[in-house]
Amino acid sequence: MAGILAAAAPAFLASLVEFVEALTIVLAVGATRGWRTALSGALAGVAFLAVALAVFGPALGRIPIESLQLFVGILLLFFGMRWLRKAILRYAGAIALRDEASAYAATTSRFGAVARPAAFDWSAFATTWNAIVLEGLEVVFIVIAVGTTAGALGAATAGAGLAGAIVIAAGFVLRAPLARIPENTLKFAVGIMLAAFGTYWTAEGLHSPWPGGDAALFALAIGFLLASLAGVALARSRRVTS
């Protein structure tokens, strides 16, 4: 059960964030350039990701577990620290908080200012394809990484699939950006989880067992949380004094 939750939870939360951002682009393009073009690009992006998952997922399963843990651990640590860095700067006020309503308005303004072509709109198609692929690649990597190393690829896939279903259903019903989802807080939480998992599996790959086994993950998560909060306070104080 612990392995299933360890795979499903980060896959669900990370996928939720990425799907919300991709949905914003698809909705904006659909509203200004036509839904046929927007959905065609989105479906093409999903097909590309499905092929990538089918090709690389089984290949990772054939890598020795120690090497896989080290490789995945380092990459997850990189992803987690990147997410945490942005979250710290956002909460410190150094960069703007992510706002899906503003992102939607900016995209609709950009496409609305250009005349729609009479034939198929390849620019709009490429925009939605690019949004799905770029956001989805992080989802695919996180699903494969946490699922394979935790021995619960099915649970990680199910977590990502549930997040995708929720976002798609909400977008279909509302046809508006999901601005009320606390995306910045979710990114903070996912960054902490990825950094904790990355640190844990990097040490496991180096044959350095953790005291307490899997319970060390909670201690790592708390440590990253406290360090991140300290980073927010430090960044805020530097902004005030500068």
C-alpha positions as CSV (number, residue, x, y, z in Angstrom):
1,M,0.0,0.0,0.0
2,A,2.8,2.4,0.9
3,G,4.5,1.8,-2.5
4,I,1.2,2.4,-4.3
5,L,0.6,5.7,-2.5
6,A,4.3,6.8,-3.0
7,A,3.7,6.3,-6.8
8,A,0.2,7.5,-7.2
9,A,0.3,10.7,-5.1
10,P,3.2,12.6,-6.8
11,A,2.0,11.4,-10.2
12,F,-1.5,12.7,-9.5
13,L,-0.4,16.1,-8.1
14,A,2.3,16.8,-10.7
15,S,-0.1,15.7,-13.6
16,L,-2.9,17.9,-12.2
17,V,-0.6,21.0,-12.4
18,E,0.7,20.2,-15.9
19,F,-2.8,19.3,-17.3
20,V,-4.2,22.6,-15.9
21,E,-1.5,24.6,-17.7
22,A,-2.0,22.6,-21.0
23,L,-5.8,23.0,-20.7
24,T,-5.4,26.8,-20.5
25,I,-3.6,26.9,-23.9
26,V,-6.1,24.5,-25.6
27,L,-9.1,26.5,-24.4
28,A,-7.6,29.8,-25.5
29,V,-6.7,28.5,-28.9
30,G,-10.1,26.9,-29.3
31,A,-11.9,30.0,-28.3
32,T,-10.1,32.2,-30.8
33,R,-9.0,29.9,-33.7
34,G,-11.7,27.1,-33.7
35,W,-12.2,24.0,-31.6
36,R,-11.4,21.6,-34.5
37,T,-7.9,22.9,-34.8
38,A,-7.3,23.1,-31.1
39,L,-8.6,19.6,-30.4
40,S,-6.7,18.1,-33.4
41,G,-3.4,19.5,-32.0
42,A,-4.2,18.3,-28.5
43,L,-5.1,14.8,-29.7
44,A,-1.9,14.6,-31.8
45,G,0.1,15.6,-28.7
46,V,-1.6,12.9,-26.6
47,A,-0.9,10.3,-29.3
48,F,2.8,11.3,-29.4
49,L,3.0,10.9,-25.6
50,A,1.3,7.6,-25.6
51,V,3.9,6.3,-28.1
52,A,6.7,7.7,-26.0
53,L,5.3,6.0,-22.9
54,A,4.8,2.7,-24.7
55,V,8.4,2.8,-26.0
56,F,10.4,4.0,-23.0
57,G,8.3,2.6,-20.2
58,P,9.1,-1.1,-20.7
59,A,12.8,-0.2,-21.5
60,L,13.3,1.3,-18.1
61,G,11.9,-1.9,-16.5
62,R,14.9,-3.8,-17.9
63,I,17.5,-1.6,-16.3
64,P,19.0,-3.0,-13.0
65,I,17.1,-1.5,-10.1
66,E,20.2,0.2,-8.5
67,S,21.2,1.9,-11.7
68,L,17.6,2.9,-12.3
69,Q,17.2,4.4,-8.8
70,L,20.4,6.4,-9.2
71,F,19.5,7.7,-12.6
72,V,15.8,8.5,-11.7
73,G,16.8,9.9,-8.3
74,I,19.2,12.5,-9.8
75,L,16.6,13.5,-12.4
76,L,13.8,13.7,-9.9
77,L,16.0,15.8,-7.6
78,F,16.7,18.1,-10.6
79,F,13.0,18.4,-11.4
80,G,12.1,18.9,-7.7
81,M,14.7,21.6,-7.1
82,R,13.6,23.4,-10.3
83,W,10.0,23.5,-9.2
84,L,11.0,24.5,-5.6
85,R,13.2,27.3,-6.9
86,K,10.3,28.8,-8.9
87,A,7.9,28.3,-6.0
88,I,10.2,30.0,-3.5
89,L,10.7,33.0,-5.8
90,R,6.9,33.3,-6.4
91,Y,6.0,33.2,-2.7
92,A,8.8,35.7,-2.0
93,G,7.4,38.1,-4.6
94,A,10.5,38.0,-6.8
95,I,8.5,36.6,-9.8
96,A,4.7,36.7,-10.4
97,L,2.5,33.9,-9.2
98,R,1.2,31.7,-11.9
99,D,-2.3,32.9,-12.9
100,E,-4.2,30.7,-15.4
101,A,-6.7,33.5,-16.1
102,S,-3.9,35.9,-17.1
103,A,-2.3,33.1,-19.2
104,Y,-5.6,32.5,-20.9
105,A,-6.1,36.2,-21.6
106,A,-2.6,36.6,-23.0
107,T,-3.0,33.6,-25.4
108,T,-6.5,34.7,-26.6
109,S,-5.1,38.2,-27.2
110,R,-2.2,36.9,-29.2
111,F,-4.3,34.6,-31.5
112,G,-7.3,37.0,-31.6
113,A,-5.1,39.7,-33.1
114,V,-4.2,37.6,-36.1
115,A,-6.7,36.8,-38.9
116,R,-7.9,33.2,-39.0
117,P,-6.7,31.5,-42.2
118,A,-9.3,30.1,-44.6
119,A,-7.6,26.6,-44.7
120,F,-6.4,24.5,-41.7
121,D,-4.8,26.7,-39.0
122,W,-1.4,25.0,-38.6
123,S,-0.1,27.7,-36.2
124,A,-2.9,27.0,-33.8
125,F,-2.5,23.2,-34.3
126,A,1.2,23.5,-33.5
127,T,0.5,25.6,-30.4
128,T,-1.8,23.1,-28.8
129,W,0.4,20.2,-29.9
130,N,3.4,21.9,-28.3
131,A,1.5,22.7,-25.1
132,I,0.4,19.1,-24.7
133,V,3.8,17.6,-25.5
134,L,5.8,19.9,-23.3
135,E,3.6,19.6,-20.3
136,G,2.9,16.0,-20.9
137,L,6.6,15.0,-21.2
138,E,7.1,16.0,-17.6
139,V,4.0,13.9,-16.7
140,V,5.3,10.9,-18.6
141,F,8.7,11.1,-17.0
142,I,7.4,11.5,-13.5
143,V,4.9,8.6,-14.0
144,I,7.6,6.3,-15.3
145,A,10.2,7.4,-12.7
146,V,8.1,7.1,-9.6
147,G,6.1,4.1,-10.9
148,T,9.1,2.1,-11.9
149,T,11.3,2.8,-8.9
150,A,8.4,2.3,-6.4
151,G,7.4,-0.9,-8.3
152,A,3.9,0.5,-8.9
153,L,3.9,1.8,-12.5
154,G,0.2,1.0,-12.7
155,A,-0.6,3.1,-9.7
156,A,1.4,6.0,-11.0
157,T,-0.3,5.8,-14.4
158,A,-3.7,5.6,-12.7
159,G,-2.9,8.7,-10.6
160,A,-1.9,10.6,-13.7
161,G,-4.9,9.4,-15.6
162,L,-7.3,10.4,-12.8
163,A,-5.7,13.9,-12.8
164,G,-6.2,14.1,-16.6
165,A,-9.8,13.0,-16.4
166,I,-10.6,15.6,-13.7
167,V,-9.0,18.4,-15.7
168,I,-10.5,17.4,-19.0
169,A,-14.0,17.0,-17.5
170,A,-13.8,20.4,-15.7
171,G,-12.6,22.1,-18.9
172,F,-15.4,20.5,-21.0
173,V,-18.0,21.6,-18.5
174,L,-16.7,25.1,-17.7
175,R,-14.8,25.9,-21.0
176,A,-12.8,28.3,-18.9
177,P,-9.3,28.3,-17.3
178,L,-9.2,26.5,-13.9
179,A,-8.0,29.6,-12.2
180,R,-9.3,28.6,-8.7
181,I,-7.1,25.6,-8.4
182,P,-4.2,26.5,-6.0
183,E,-1.6,25.8,-8.7
184,N,1.2,27.6,-7.0
185,T,0.7,25.7,-3.7
186,L,0.5,22.5,-5.6
187,K,3.7,23.2,-7.4
188,F,5.3,23.9,-4.0
189,A,4.1,20.6,-2.7
190,V,5.1,18.6,-5.8
191,G,8.5,20.2,-5.7
192,I,9.0,19.0,-2.1
193,M,7.8,15.5,-3.0
194,L,10.0,15.2,-6.1
195,A,13.1,16.5,-4.2
196,A,12.5,14.1,-1.3
197,F,12.0,11.1,-3.6
198,G,15.0,12.1,-5.7
199,T,17.2,12.4,-2.7
200,Y,16.0,9.1,-1.3
201,W,16.5,7.1,-4.5
202,T,19.8,8.7,-5.3
203,A,21.2,7.4,-2.0
204,E,19.5,4.0,-2.6
205,G,21.2,3.8,-6.0
206,L,24.6,4.5,-4.3
207,H,23.9,1.7,-1.8
208,S,23.5,4.0,1.1
209,P,20.5,2.7,3.1
210,W,18.3,5.2,5.0
211,P,17.7,4.9,8.7
212,G,14.1,3.8,9.2
213,G,13.7,2.7,5.6
214,D,10.8,4.3,3.7
215,A,9.9,6.4,6.7
216,A,13.0,8.5,5.8
217,L,10.9,10.0,3.0
218,F,8.8,11.9,5.5
219,A,11.8,13.3,7.2
220,L,13.3,14.4,3.9
221,A,10.0,16.0,2.9
222,I,9.8,17.9,6.2
223,G,13.4,19.0,5.7
224,F,12.8,20.3,2.2
225,L,9.7,22.1,3.4
226,L,11.5,23.9,6.2
227,A,14.4,24.7,4.0
228,S,12.0,26.1,1.3
229,L,10.2,28.2,3.9
230,A,13.5,29.6,5.1
231,G,14.4,30.3,1.4
232,V,11.1,32.3,1.0
233,A,11.8,34.3,4.2
234,L,15.4,35.0,3.1
235,A,14.4,36.0,-0.5
236,R,11.7,38.4,1.0
237,S,14.2,40.0,3.3
238,R,16.6,40.6,0.5
239,R,13.9,42.2,-1.6
240,V,13.0,44.5,1.3
241,T,16.5,45.6,2.0
242,S,17.5,46.0,-1.7
